[in-house]
Amino acid sequence: MNTQIFGLLTVTGLLAACADSGANYTPILDGTPTVAFQNDLGDCQTLAHNQRQFDMETIAAAVLGAGVGAVLGEIDSDGDALGGAFAGAVAGGAASAVDVNERREAIVIQCLRGRGHRVVG
């Protein structure tokens, strides 16, 4: 049982780490990048990366998914609450990680637009 709990925590941690990938997004520009683009891109990516509340949302979604999965697993005829918790954590964490990734990409895009770059996506 301790192995399964460790696995659940490991998956949750990996999902939170994957959520940070949106901060590394390099958008498409309309036209040639300006001289300041690389510096601004680095600053905007750092801004997106530093939004740690998103990481906490991913962890919370995984924990919530684990709780729901445990309840559903216990209700199931096999009564596998731990298996349901694991599946729920993966599903909840993955969905949240995708959302967090998209929000971090949006921060990079809006930040660059705010600095005068013609970002199209």
GROMACS elastic network, one bead per residue, 0.5 to 0.9 nm:
[ bonds ]
;  ai    aj funct       b0    kb
    1     4     6  0.51933   500
    1     5     6  0.64286   500
    1     6     6  0.86812   500
    1    82     6  0.82101   500
    2     5     6  0.50630   500
    2     6     6  0.60842   500
    2     7     6  0.84995   500
    3     6     6  0.50411   500
    3     7     6  0.61060   500
    3     8     6  0.86038   500
    4     8     6  0.61359   500
    4     9     6  0.86689   500
    4    82     6  0.75364   500
    4    83     6  0.83886   500
    4    86     6  0.78451   500
    5     9     6  0.62709   500
    5    10     6  0.85422   500
    5    82     6  0.82341   500
    5    86     6  0.82567   500
    6     9     6  0.51539   500
    6    10     6  0.60752   500
    6    11     6  0.86330   500
    7    11     6  0.61376   500
    7    12     6  0.85348   500
    7    86     6  0.81071   500
    8    11     6  0.52616   500
    8    12     6  0.62341   500
    8    13     6  0.86920   500
    8    66     6  0.85538   500
    8    85     6  0.81098   500
    8    86     6  0.57187   500
    8    87     6  0.89302   500
    8    89     6  0.70938   500
    8    90     6  0.80558   500
    9    12     6  0.50312   500
    9    13     6  0.61629   500
    9    14     6  0.86427   500
   10    13     6  0.51034   500
   10    14     6  0.61972   500
   10    15     6  0.86250   500
   11    14     6  0.50940   500
   11    15     6  0.61436   500
   11    16     6  0.86329   500
   11    62     6  0.89799   500
   11    86     6  0.87144   500
   11    89     6  0.79347   500
   11    90     6  0.68131   500
   11    93     6  0.84286   500
   12    15     6  0.51833   500
   12    16     6  0.63062   500
   12    17     6  0.87266   500
   12    58     6  0.80787   500
   12    59     6  0.62970   500
   12    62     6  0.62784   500
   12    63     6  0.81833   500
   12    89     6  0.70141   500
   12    90     6  0.71854   500
   12    93     6  0.65115   500
   12    94     6  0.88747   500
   13    16     6  0.51330   500
   13    17     6  0.62629   500
   13    18     6  0.87157   500
   13    59     6  0.76333   500
   14    17     6  0.50102   500
   14    18     6  0.61788   500
   14    19     6  0.86640   500
   15    18     6  0.50813   500
   15    19     6  0.63155   500
   15    55     6  0.89759   500
   15    58     6  0.73104   500
   15    59     6  0.80059   500
   15    62     6  0.85886   500
   15    90     6  0.80749   500
   15    93     6  0.59995   500
   15    94     6  0.62754   500
   15    96     6  0.85595   500
   15    97     6  0.61439   500
   16    19     6  0.51813   500
   16    20     6  0.71423   500
   16    54     6  0.86657   500
   16    55     6  0.55343   500
   16    56     6  0.79499   500
   16    57     6  0.88409   500
   16    58     6  0.58625   500
   16    59     6  0.64799   500
   16    93     6  0.76308   500
   16    94     6  0.88357   500
   16    96     6  0.88371   500
   16    97     6  0.65675   500
   17    20     6  0.56220   500
   17    21     6  0.77157   500
   17    55     6  0.78831   500
   17    97     6  0.86058   500
   18    21     6  0.56447   500
   18    22     6  0.85011   500
   18    97     6  0.66731   500
   18    98     6  0.85893   500
   18   101     6  0.79816   500
   19    22     6  0.66992   500
   19    23     6  0.85975   500
   19    54     6  0.79957   500
   19    55     6  0.69310   500
   19    58     6  0.76723   500
   19    94     6  0.87880   500
   19    96     6  0.80307   500
   19    98     6  0.67031   500
   19    99     6  0.81404   500
   19   100     6  0.56567   500
   19   101     6  0.51273   500
   19   102     6  0.88751   500
   19   104     6  0.85628   500
   20    23     6  0.57755   500
   20    24     6  0.77152   500
   20    48     6  0.85289   500
   20    49     6  0.63913   500
   20    54     6  0.87302   500
   20    55     6  0.77680   500
   20    97     6  0.82958   500
   20   100     6  0.76715   500
   20   101     6  0.64325   500
   20   104     6  0.76692   500
   21    24     6  0.55141   500
   21    25     6  0.72607   500
   21    49     6  0.84560   500
   21   101     6  0.61759   500
   21   104     6  0.81312   500
   21   105     6  0.86642   500
   22    25     6  0.53544   500
   22    45     6  0.85123   500
   22    48     6  0.78127   500
   22    49     6  0.80205   500
   22    98     6  0.89128   500
   22   100     6  0.74602   500
   22   102     6  0.62522   500
   22   103     6  0.74340   500
   22   106     6  0.84779   500
   22   108     6  0.84545   500
   23    26     6  0.87414   500
   23    44     6  0.82074   500
   23    46     6  0.70713   500
   23    47     6  0.80005   500
   23    48     6  0.50642   500
   23    50     6  0.86886   500
   23   101     6  0.73542   500
   23   103     6  0.89100   500
   23   104     6  0.52249   500
   23   105     6  0.60139   500
   23   107     6  0.80803   500
   23   108     6  0.69264   500
   24    42     6  0.88146   500
   24    45     6  0.59075   500
   24    46     6  0.85116   500
   24    48     6  0.84575   500
   24    49     6  0.79453   500
   24   104     6  0.85584   500
   24   105     6  0.78598   500
   24   108     6  0.85124   500
   25    45     6  0.73025   500
   25   104     6  0.81704   500
   25   105     6  0.58214   500
   25   108     6  0.71112   500
   25   109     6  0.86803   500
   26    41     6  0.75289   500
   26    45     6  0.85542   500
   26   105     6  0.83959   500
   26   108     6  0.79898   500
   26   109     6  0.85446   500
   27   105     6  0.83267   500
   27   108     6  0.79471   500
   27   109     6  0.67078   500
   27   119     6  0.65775   500
   27   120     6  0.73913   500
   27   121     6  0.54500   500
   28   118     6  0.86713   500
   28   119     6  0.59335   500
   28   120     6  0.57701   500
   28   121     6  0.52817   500
   29    32     6  0.71867   500
   29    33     6  0.70100   500
   29   117     6  0.74524   500
   29   118     6  0.56203   500
   29   120     6  0.56706   500
   29   121     6  0.73321   500
   30    33     6  0.83824   500
   30   117     6  0.84899   500
   30   118     6  0.54617   500
   30   119     6  0.61036   500
   30   120     6  0.61904   500
   31   118     6  0.74224   500
   33    36     6  0.79665   500
   33    37     6  0.58370   500
   33    38     6  0.82878   500
   33   117     6  0.78004   500
   33   118     6  0.86808   500
   34    37     6  0.52343   500
   34    38     6  0.82525   500
   34   117     6  0.79177   500
   35    38     6  0.72385   500
   35    39     6  0.83727   500
   36    39     6  0.55016   500
   36    40     6  0.60776   500
   36    41     6  0.84975   500
   37    40     6  0.50717   500
   37    41     6  0.58432   500
   37    42     6  0.85071   500
   37   112     6  0.82269   500
   37   117     6  0.74723   500
   38    42     6  0.61817   500
   38    43     6  0.86273   500
   39    42     6  0.51860   500
   39    43     6  0.62585   500
   39    44     6  0.86518   500
   40    43     6  0.50177   500
   40    44     6  0.60379   500
   40    45     6  0.84624   500
   40   111     6  0.83992   500
   40   112     6  0.67224   500
   40   115     6  0.74517   500
   41    44     6  0.51072   500
   41    45     6  0.60057   500
   41    46     6  0.84694   500
   41   108     6  0.74373   500
   41   111     6  0.84855   500
   41   112     6  0.67591   500
   42    45     6  0.51442   500
   42    46     6  0.61207   500
   42    47     6  0.85983   500
   43    46     6  0.51241   500
   43    47     6  0.62268   500
   43    48     6  0.87867   500
   43   108     6  0.88838   500
   43   111     6  0.87440   500
   44    48     6  0.62678   500
   44    49     6  0.85352   500
   44   107     6  0.73593   500
   44   108     6  0.51406   500
   44   109     6  0.81372   500
   44   110     6  0.87156   500
   44   111     6  0.57041   500
   44   112     6  0.66754   500
   45    48     6  0.50946   500
   45    49     6  0.60269   500
   45    50     6  0.86072   500
   45   104     6  0.82807   500
   45   105     6  0.85081   500
   45   107     6  0.80793   500
   45   108     6  0.57337   500
   45   111     6  0.88018   500
   46    50     6  0.61225   500
   46    51     6  0.89683   500
   46   108     6  0.87795   500
   47    50     6  0.53171   500
   47    51     6  0.69417   500
   47   104     6  0.88873   500
   47   107     6  0.77337   500
   47   108     6  0.77153   500
   47   111     6  0.84781   500
   48    51     6  0.56805   500
   48    52     6  0.89311   500
   48   103     6  0.84652   500
   48   104     6  0.51772   500
   48   105     6  0.75321   500
   48   106     6  0.85977   500
   48   107     6  0.57100   500
   48   108     6  0.62290   500
   48   111     6  0.89838   500
   49    52     6  0.73956   500
   49   104     6  0.72564   500
   50    53     6  0.87234   500
   51    54     6  0.61075   500
   51    55     6  0.78242   500
   51   104     6  0.80942   500
   52    55     6  0.52214   500
   52    56     6  0.66870   500
   52    57     6  0.88471   500
   53    56     6  0.50908   500
   53    57     6  0.63009   500
   53    58     6  0.88565   500
   54    57     6  0.50005   500
   54    58     6  0.64473   500
   54    59     6  0.88344   500
   54    96     6  0.87906   500
   54    97     6  0.86149   500
   54   100     6  0.59243   500
   54   101     6  0.89390   500
   54   103     6  0.86310   500
   54   104     6  0.86685   500
   55    58     6  0.51661   500
   55    59     6  0.64112   500
   55    60     6  0.86371   500
   55    97     6  0.81913   500
   55   100     6  0.76800   500
   56    59     6  0.50845   500
   56    60     6  0.60318   500
   56    61     6  0.85321   500
   57    61     6  0.60729   500
   57    62     6  0.85975   500
   57    93     6  0.88853   500
   57    96     6  0.71484   500
   57    97     6  0.86801   500
   57   100     6  0.82232   500
   58    61     6  0.51069   500
   58    62     6  0.62433   500
   58    63     6  0.86649   500
   58    92     6  0.79013   500
   58    93     6  0.54931   500
   58    94     6  0.79811   500
   58    95     6  0.83062   500
   58    96     6  0.50655   500
   58    97     6  0.58027   500
   58    99     6  0.88278   500
   58   100     6  0.75013   500
   59    62     6  0.51008   500
   59    63     6  0.61995   500
   59    64     6  0.85641   500
   59    89     6  0.89171   500
   59    92     6  0.88252   500
   59    93     6  0.65867   500
   59    96     6  0.84118   500
   60    63     6  0.50836   500
   60    64     6  0.60403   500
   60    65     6  0.84156   500
   60    92     6  0.86494   500
   60    93     6  0.80087   500
   60    96     6  0.89475   500
   61    64     6  0.50311   500
   61    65     6  0.59376   500
   61    66     6  0.84388   500
   61    89     6  0.74846   500
   61    91     6  0.88070   500
   61    92     6  0.50860   500
   61    93     6  0.54462   500
   61    94     6  0.86966   500
   61    95     6  0.81731   500
   61    96     6  0.63116   500
   62    66     6  0.60480   500
   62    67     6  0.86456   500
   62    88     6  0.70984   500
   62    90     6  0.64613   500
   62    91     6  0.73214   500
   62    94     6  0.78456   500
   62    95     6  0.89026   500
   62    96     6  0.79464   500
   63    67     6  0.62745   500
   63    68     6  0.87147   500
   63    85     6  0.85954   500
   63    88     6  0.82389   500
   63    89     6  0.59608   500
   63    92     6  0.77442   500
   63    93     6  0.79511   500
   64    67     6  0.51027   500
   64    68     6  0.62626   500
   64    69     6  0.84265   500
   64    88     6  0.78444   500
   64    89     6  0.72064   500
   64    92     6  0.71202   500
   64    93     6  0.89055   500
   65    68     6  0.51663   500
   65    69     6  0.58506   500
   65    70     6  0.83842   500
   65    85     6  0.70087   500
   65    86     6  0.84010   500
   65    87     6  0.78878   500
   65    90     6  0.74965   500
   65    91     6  0.67371   500
   65    93     6  0.73808   500
   66    70     6  0.59456   500
   66    71     6  0.85944   500
   66    82     6  0.85282   500
   66    84     6  0.70916   500
   66    86     6  0.59869   500
   66    87     6  0.70966   500
   66    90     6  0.79000   500
   66    91     6  0.87044   500
   66    92     6  0.76889   500
   67    70     6  0.51163   500
   67    71     6  0.63248   500
   67    72     6  0.86553   500
   67    84     6  0.84910   500
   67    85     6  0.60082   500
   67    88     6  0.73011   500
   67    89     6  0.79400   500
   68    71     6  0.52155   500
   68    72     6  0.61656   500
   68    73     6  0.84127   500
   68    84     6  0.79116   500
   68    85     6  0.70235   500
   68    88     6  0.65056   500
   68    89     6  0.87041   500
   69    72     6  0.50823   500
   69    73     6  0.57982   500
   69    74     6  0.84344   500
   69    81     6  0.70933   500
   69    82     6  0.81216   500
   69    83     6  0.78041   500
   69    86     6  0.71686   500
   69    87     6  0.64369   500
   69    89     6  0.73815   500
   70    74     6  0.60862   500
   70    75     6  0.85917   500
   70    80     6  0.76073   500
   70    82     6  0.59018   500
   70    83     6  0.72482   500
   70    86     6  0.78806   500
   70    87     6  0.87152   500
   70    88     6  0.74864   500
   71    74     6  0.51816   500
   71    75     6  0.62667   500
   71    76     6  0.86997   500
   71    81     6  0.63725   500
   71    84     6  0.74685   500
   71    85     6  0.78139   500
   72    75     6  0.50640   500
   72    76     6  0.61878   500
   72    79     6  0.85818   500
   72    80     6  0.86774   500
   72    81     6  0.71726   500
   72    84     6  0.65224   500
   72    85     6  0.84626   500
   73    76     6  0.51473   500
   73    77     6  0.82941   500
   73    78     6  0.76483   500
   73    79     6  0.56397   500
   73    82     6  0.72734   500
   73    83     6  0.67775   500
   73    85     6  0.72673   500
   74    77     6  0.76735   500
   74    78     6  0.74693   500
   74    80     6  0.55208   500
   74    82     6  0.83661   500
   74    84     6  0.76954   500
   75    78     6  0.81174   500
   75    79     6  0.61134   500
   75    80     6  0.84329   500
   75    81     6  0.81259   500
   76    79     6  0.52861   500
   76    80     6  0.72819   500
   76    81     6  0.85161   500
   77    80     6  0.83839   500
   78    81     6  0.88647   500
   79    82     6  0.88782   500
   79    84     6  0.89848   500
   80    83     6  0.53970   500
   80    84     6  0.62588   500
   80    85     6  0.86589   500
   81    84     6  0.50400   500
   81    85     6  0.60444   500
   81    86     6  0.86458   500
   82    86     6  0.62085   500
   82    87     6  0.86535   500
   83    86     6  0.51301   500
   83    87     6  0.62472   500
   83    88     6  0.85002   500
   84    87     6  0.51211   500
   84    88     6  0.59255   500
   84    89     6  0.84374   500
   85    88     6  0.50485   500
   85    89     6  0.60105   500
   85    90     6  0.85931   500
   86    89     6  0.51776   500
   86    90     6  0.63018   500
   86    91     6  0.86796   500
   87    90     6  0.52352   500
   87    91     6  0.61764   500
   87    92     6  0.85467   500
   88    91     6  0.51162   500
   88    92     6  0.58999   500
   88    93     6  0.82085   500
   89    92     6  0.52162   500
   89    93     6  0.57358   500
   89    94     6  0.81902   500
   90    93     6  0.52258   500
   90    94     6  0.58460   500
   90    95     6  0.84771   500
   91    94     6  0.52705   500
   91    95     6  0.62010   500
   91    96     6  0.86272   500
   92    95     6  0.53672   500
   92    96     6  0.62578   500
   92    97     6  0.85915   500
   93    96     6  0.51578   500
   93    97     6  0.59606   500
   93    98     6  0.86649   500
   94    97     6  0.50126   500
   94    98     6  0.63073   500
   94    99     6  0.87081   500
   95    98     6  0.53931   500
   95    99     6  0.64733   500
   95   100     6  0.88049   500
   96    99     6  0.50229   500
   96   100     6  0.60759   500
   96   101     6  0.85036   500
   97   100     6  0.50565   500
   97   101     6  0.60499   500
   97   102     6  0.86361   500
   98   101     6  0.50993   500
   98   102     6  0.63328   500
   98   103     6  0.87515   500
   99   102     6  0.52073   500
   99   103     6  0.62906   500
   99   104     6  0.87413   500
  100   103     6  0.50642   500
  100   104     6  0.61740   500
  100   105     6  0.86047   500
  101   104     6  0.52371   500
  101   105     6  0.62889   500
  101   106     6  0.87191   500
  102   105     6  0.50949   500
  102   106     6  0.62445   500
  102   107     6  0.87642   500
  103   107     6  0.63164   500
  103   108     6  0.88402   500
  104   107     6  0.50303   500
  104   108     6  0.64541   500
  104   109     6  0.87575   500
  105   108     6  0.51737   500
  105   109     6  0.62964   500
  105   110     6  0.87067   500
  106   109     6  0.50372   500
  106   110     6  0.60347   500
  106   111     6  0.83338   500
  107   110     6  0.52405   500
  107   111     6  0.58741   500
  107   112     6  0.84829   500
  108   111     6  0.51943   500
  108   112     6  0.61846   500
  108   113     6  0.86147   500
  109   112     6  0.53024   500
  109   113     6  0.61935   500
  109   114     6  0.85743   500
  109   119     6  0.66147   500
  109   120     6  0.84345   500
  109   121     6  0.71751   500
  110   113     6  0.50083   500
  110   114     6  0.59973   500
  110   115     6  0.86255   500
  110   119     6  0.84888   500
  111   114     6  0.50162   500
  111   115     6  0.64182   500
  111   116     6  0.89478   500
  112   115     6  0.50344   500
  112   116     6  0.65429   500
  112   117     6  0.55430   500
  112   118     6  0.79331   500
  112   119     6  0.71114   500
  113   116     6  0.51046   500
  113   118     6  0.62364   500
  113   119     6  0.61912   500
  114   117     6  0.73754   500
  116   119     6  0.88531   500
